[in-house]
Amino acid sequence: MVSTSHVLRGRPNNTDNNMSDKWTQAVRSLLLAACASAVVCATARAQIELPHEGLFDVRSAGSTMVAGVHELEARLQLILSAEALAALDSGVPLTIELNLEVIRVRGLWVDDLEAELTVTYELEYWPVSQRYIVRNLNSGDQSSFSTLYSALNNLGRVQGLPVIDDALLEPGSGYRMRLRALLSTRQYPAPLRILFFWRSQWQLKSEWYEWTLER
């Protein structure tokens, strides 16, 4: 299997104390955000039956080959849950991942996972400038937006993303590709990851969207 996964996480810190202070502040912010979300949801239940759970969905996806490289084109619907929104507004960065898999079709045999790619984005709110920052942690590219809607809309429009070189695929074989989007919590400390595991509003993940790879 050819692995093209490359996930960049974390931020450099000068000392262990800085790292500790950073996560202490993050924990406090997330706990405050959870409390604020609970209040919002309790109030909302007077008007609607269910709280804002959020939704991640792949609306469409496909690939084209450009100069021998298969590139992804996709449209995603990314709606954050009430708890994720409260955390973002409290200064906690959110991590959104795109998972891609290239699978070789083997007929009578079990299909083979040929390659996989993870593209990781960080979404952060800067209250002083009132801007939403989107960073591609794979490439280092960064964009700034005035509204959350425009930031999520940008994240949901994937264009010309290189996935795999056709020369790495077996000649004459058929392939399919699939894509999903998810809200990742792997960057948070272990106690928070355990907490989020039991909270449905942090389990935002789309279904796999699959298509045939044209060669």
Beta strands, then each sheet from edge to edge (+ up, - down):
strand 1: 55-66
strand 2: 69-79
strand 3: 94-105
strand 4: 112-126
strand 5: 131-136
strand 6: 142-145
strand 7: 157-165
strand 8: 174-184
strand 9: 209-212
sheet 1: 1+ 2- 7+
sheet 2: 6+ 5- 4+ 3- 8+ 9-
end
